[in-house]
Amino acid sequence: MSFGARALIRLGALAHNLEVLRSVAPDARIMAVIKANAYGHGMVAVAQHLDAADSFAVARLPEAQLLRESGIEMPIVLLAGVSTDEELRVAFAQNIELVVHDIEQVNMLERAKGTAGVVWLKIDTGMNRLGFRPDEAPQLLPRLEAAAAVSELRLMTHFASADELDNAATKVQLEAFVPVTRGFPGAVSIANSPASLGWPQVIDARAELGFAGDFWIRPGIALYGISPFTDRTGRDLGLKPVMQFEARLIAVKPLLAGSRVGYKGAYISEQDTTLGIVAAGYGDGYTRHFRCGTPVLVNGRRVPLIGNVSMDMIAVDLGQGASDRVGDIATLWGDDLPVEEVARWADAIPYELVCGVMNREDSEIIP
């Protein structure tokens, strides 16, 4: 069947990646982060195949509602919390747990009537994004513990630089969290993908943190087989890539030396060669920021992108004497061409690329 760009989502790899994460934190519970359409992998399908996780995390209420409407019964954590009293009521009515990071959200919980649910108090230990300062916790904890709408109170924080293993900021943030967690009777969540895979001192921090409840990790990118570290791929960490992004060759023809390729003639061929046109472009999520030389995998060999990326086409140099044919598949990233490597050619991070893949009618979800 003919197709343009498509994302093959190998859902069977999710269970493997989840087990890798469990192996590094065997005593932890796992909150699987599936926001942003599961990092471009398809939120509902991913949730249906990650039933071995302990809960899911999304950013916004409509994401959580879609999961509920799709039959997902597992606990769901709303990382951005709610903005109105009605949203709070709706969230608790659907057994959606709330992250509280703003004083108005605390006020909402105190005035809520006839509803209750699990609340995660977000402490900002140095990310300077969402959350309260650690020195605000002594005033906030009693208020939330006394609120009738809070059936269970938990704590979380988020690391800003855990992907940089030589950056002391993670240790500083962990130390800043200790005065809040010490003696806390409930659950605590601190570790994202890089903290889980690269910081054993974080995974082993229960005694230092001194809390009594469950310890939760919150992996995101690693669930999809992608490394959070710039110097390693997911395969280096024992992970399996879930997404393969590919398209077909729709034209193969001679390219003479001196010929210009694509918009603005941005590339000039230095020799006679074979030009291949692949049915993928920025309209599919293959960003225009990819530079000439970006590798594309065709029939088991790497060939370079040449010229500017178009809306739904790219050009590649198939090389002299190439035997590739129209209809052959070109892999843009996936097996044998890690998205972590490809991202560097666009001065991007893998998160951007997989999140940016457009939903296409001919995308496939396979076990």
C-alpha positions in Angstrom: 0.0 0.0 0.0 1.2 3.5 -0.8 1.9 5.8 2.1 3.7 9.0 2.8 5.6 9.4 6.1 4.4 7.1 8.9 5.3 6.3 12.4 5.4 2.6 13.3 4.8 2.3 17.0 6.1 -1.1 18.4 4.0 -1.3 21.5 5.7 -4.5 22.5 8.9 -2.5 23.3 7.0 -0.6 26.0 6.9 -3.5 28.4 10.6 -4.2 27.9 11.5 -0.6 28.7 9.2 -0.5 31.7 11.0 -3.6 33.1 14.4 -1.9 32.5 13.2 1.0 34.6 11.9 -1.4 37.3 15.2 -3.1 37.4 17.0 0.2 38.3 14.4 1.0 41.0 13.0 -2.3 42.1 11.4 -0.9 45.3 9.8 2.1 43.6 6.4 2.5 42.1 6.2 3.8 38.5 4.2 6.8 37.3 4.5 6.5 33.5 4.5 9.9 31.9 2.3 9.8 28.8 1.6 13.6 28.2 2.0 15.2 24.8 0.3 12.2 23.1 2.7 9.9 24.9 5.6 11.9 23.5 4.1 11.5 20.0 3.6 7.7 20.3 -0.2 7.7 20.8 -1.4 8.3 24.3 -4.4 5.9 24.4 -2.6 3.0 22.7 0.4 3.4 25.0 -1.8 3.5 28.1 -3.5 0.3 27.0 -0.1 -1.4 26.7 1.5 -0.1 29.8 -0.9 -1.8 32.3 2.1 -2.9 34.3 2.7 0.7 35.4 1.3 1.9 38.7 -0.2 5.1 37.4 -0.1 7.5 34.5 0.8 11.2 34.4 -0.5 13.8 31.9 -0.2 17.6 31.7 -3.7 18.7 31.1 -7.3 17.8 32.1 -8.5 17.0 28.6 -5.7 14.4 28.3 -6.9 12.7 31.5 -10.5 12.8 30.4 -9.7 11.2 27.1 -8.0 8.3 28.9 -11.0 7.8 31.1 -13.3 8.0 28.1 -11.1 5.3 26.5 -11.6 2.9 29.4 -8.4 3.5 31.2 -9.1 2.9 34.9 -5.5 3.2 36.3 -4.8 6.2 38.6 -3.9 9.4 36.6 -1.9 12.3 37.9 -2.6 15.7 36.4 0.9 17.4 36.5 -0.3 20.9 35.8 -3.2 20.7 38.2 -6.5 22.5 37.7 -7.4 26.2 37.2 -11.1 26.4 38.3 -13.4 24.9 41.0 -15.3 23.1 38.2 -12.1 21.5 36.9 -11.3 20.3 40.4 -14.8 18.8 40.8 -14.5 17.1 37.4 -11.0 15.7 38.1 -11.9 14.2 41.5 -15.2 12.8 40.1 -13.1 10.9 37.6 -10.5 9.7 40.2 -7.8 12.0 38.7 -5.0 13.0 41.1 -4.0 16.6 41.2 -0.6 18.3 41.5 -0.8 21.5 43.5 1.8 24.1 42.6 0.0 27.4 43.1 -1.6 29.1 46.1 -5.0 29.5 44.4 -5.1 25.7 43.9 -4.7 25.4 47.7 -7.5 27.8 48.2 -9.7 25.8 45.8 -9.1 22.6 47.8 -10.0 24.4 51.1 -13.3 25.6 49.8 -14.3 22.5 47.9 -17.4 20.7 49.2 -18.6 17.2 48.7 -15.5 16.0 46.7 -12.1 14.6 47.6 -9.0 13.1 46.0 -5.3 12.4 46.1 -3.1 15.6 46.0 0.6 15.9 45.2 2.2 19.0 46.6 4.8 20.2 44.2 8.0 21.6 45.8 10.3 23.7 43.6 13.8 22.8 44.7 15.6 24.6 42.0 13.8 24.1 38.6 12.1 27.5 39.1 9.1 26.4 37.1 6.1 25.1 38.9 5.9 24.6 42.7 6.4 26.1 46.1 9.7 26.9 47.8 10.8 24.4 50.4 10.5 27.1 53.1 6.8 27.5 52.3 6.0 23.8 53.0 5.6 24.2 56.8 2.6 26.5 56.2 1.1 24.6 53.3 1.3 21.0 54.6 -1.1 21.6 57.6 -3.6 23.5 55.4 -3.7 20.7 52.9 -3.8 18.0 55.5 -6.8 19.7 57.1 -8.7 20.2 53.8 -11.7 17.9 53.5 -11.1 17.6 49.8 -7.6 16.0 50.3 -8.1 12.3 50.9 -4.4 11.7 50.7 -1.4 14.1 50.5 1.8 13.3 48.7 5.0 15.2 47.7 7.0 15.6 44.5 9.8 17.7 43.0 11.4 17.8 39.6 15.1 17.8 38.7 16.3 20.5 36.3 19.7 19.0 35.2 19.6 15.2 35.9 20.7 14.5 32.3 24.0 16.1 33.1 25.7 13.5 35.3 28.6 15.8 36.3 26.2 18.7 37.3 26.0 19.2 41.1 22.6 20.8 40.8 20.8 17.5 41.2 22.5 16.8 44.5 21.7 20.4 45.6 18.1 19.9 44.7 17.9 16.6 46.6 19.4 18.2 49.7 16.9 21.1 49.4 14.0 18.5 49.4 15.1 16.8 52.6 13.7 19.3 55.1 10.3 18.9 53.5 10.2 15.1 53.3 11.8 14.2 56.6 9.1 12.7 58.8 6.5 13.0 56.1 4.0 10.1 56.4 3.0 9.9 52.7 4.4 9.0 49.3 7.1 11.0 47.5 8.1 11.2 43.9 11.4 12.7 42.7 13.0 10.8 39.8 12.4 11.4 36.1 14.1 9.3 33.4 17.6 10.7 33.7 17.5 10.6 37.5 16.2 7.0 37.5 18.9 5.8 35.0 21.9 7.9 35.9 21.7 8.9 39.6 21.7 5.8 42.0 22.0 8.2 44.9 18.6 9.5 44.0 17.1 6.0 43.7 18.6 5.1 47.0 17.6 8.4 48.8 14.7 7.0 50.8 16.7 7.0 54.1 18.1 10.4 53.4 14.7 11.8 52.6 13.1 10.2 55.6 9.6 9.7 54.5 7.3 6.8 55.3 5.1 6.3 52.2 5.8 4.8 48.8 8.7 6.0 46.6 7.6 6.9 43.1 9.7 7.4 39.9 8.3 9.3 36.9 9.9 8.1 33.7 9.0 9.7 30.5 11.3 9.6 27.5 13.0 6.3 28.6 9.7 4.5 28.3 9.8 5.0 24.6 13.3 3.6 24.3 15.1 7.0 24.0 18.0 8.0 26.1 17.8 11.2 28.2 21.6 11.6 27.9 23.3 13.3 25.0 26.2 10.9 24.9 24.2 7.6 24.9 21.4 6.1 22.9 18.5 4.1 24.3 20.1 0.9 23.1 23.2 1.8 25.1 21.0 1.7 28.2 19.3 -1.5 27.3 16.1 0.1 26.0 14.2 -0.7 22.7 13.0 2.2 20.5 9.2 2.2 20.3 8.9 4.5 17.2 10.2 3.9 13.7 9.6 6.9 11.5 9.8 6.1 7.8 8.6 6.9 4.3 9.0 5.6 0.8 11.2 6.7 -2.1 8.8 8.2 -4.7 11.5 9.1 -7.3 14.9 7.9 -8.2 16.9 9.6 -11.0 20.3 10.7 -12.2 21.8 13.9 -10.7 24.6 15.6 -12.7 27.6 17.3 -11.1 27.0 21.0 -10.6 23.2 20.5 -10.3 21.4 22.5 -7.6 18.9 20.6 -5.4 15.7 21.9 -3.8 14.4 25.3 -2.8 16.9 28.1 -3.2 19.4 25.6 -4.7 20.9 25.2 -1.2 22.9 22.1 -2.3 25.2 21.7 -5.3 26.2 18.2 -6.3 29.9 17.8 -6.5 29.7 14.8 -8.8 27.4 12.7 -10.9 25.3 10.6 -8.6 21.7 9.3 -8.0 19.0 11.5 -6.5 16.3 10.0 -4.3 13.1 11.8 -3.3 11.5 10.6 0.0 7.9 11.3 0.8 8.5 13.0 4.1 8.9 16.6 5.2 8.2 19.2 7.8 4.4 18.7 7.3 5.0 15.2 8.7 7.2 16.4 11.6 10.5 16.0 9.8 11.8 19.4 10.8 13.1 21.9 8.3 16.1 22.5 10.6 17.7 19.2 9.4 21.0 20.1 7.7 22.6 18.7 4.6 24.3 15.5 5.6 21.6 14.3 8.0 21.7 10.5 7.7 18.7 8.6 6.2 18.7 4.8 6.1 17.9 3.3 2.7 18.2 -0.5 2.1 20.6 -0.9 5.0 23.0 1.9 4.2 23.1 5.5 5.4 22.7 8.2 2.7 22.8 11.9 3.3 20.0 14.4 3.1 20.7 17.1 0.5 19.0 20.4 0.0 16.3 22.0 2.1 13.5 20.0 3.7 10.2 20.6 1.9 6.7 20.3 3.3 6.3 16.7 2.3 9.5 15.7 0.5 13.2 15.5 1.1 16.1 14.7 -1.3 18.9 12.2 -0.5 22.1 11.4 -2.4 21.8 7.6 -3.1 25.3 7.5 -4.5 26.8 6.5 -7.8 25.4 3.2 -9.2 22.6 3.0 -6.7 20.1 0.2 -7.3 17.4 1.6 -5.0 13.9 1.7 -6.6 10.7 3.7 -6.2 8.7 2.2 -3.3 11.8 1.3 -1.2 11.5 2.4 2.4 13.7 5.1 3.9 14.0 5.1 7.7 14.2 8.6 9.1 14.9 7.4 12.6 14.3 4.1 14.4 16.0 0.7 14.2 19.7 1.1 13.2 19.3 4.9 13.0 18.8 6.3 16.6 16.7 9.4 17.0 19.2 10.6 19.5 21.8 10.7 16.7 19.5 12.2 14.1 18.4 15.0 16.5 21.9 16.5 16.6 21.7 17.2 12.9 18.8 19.6 13.6 20.3 21.1 16.8 17.3 19.5 18.5 16.7 17.0 21.2 14.9 13.6 20.6 11.9 14.8 22.6 11.2 17.5 20.0 11.4 15.0 17.1 9.1 12.3 18.4 6.6 14.8 19.9 6.5 16.6 16.5 5.5 13.6 14.4 2.1 14.4 12.9 -0.8 11.9 13.2 -1.2 10.3 9.8 -4.1 8.1 8.8 -1.6 5.4 7.7 0.5 5.3 10.8 0.6 1.9 12.3 0.5 0.5 15.8 2.0 -2.9 16.0 2.6 -5.3 19.0 
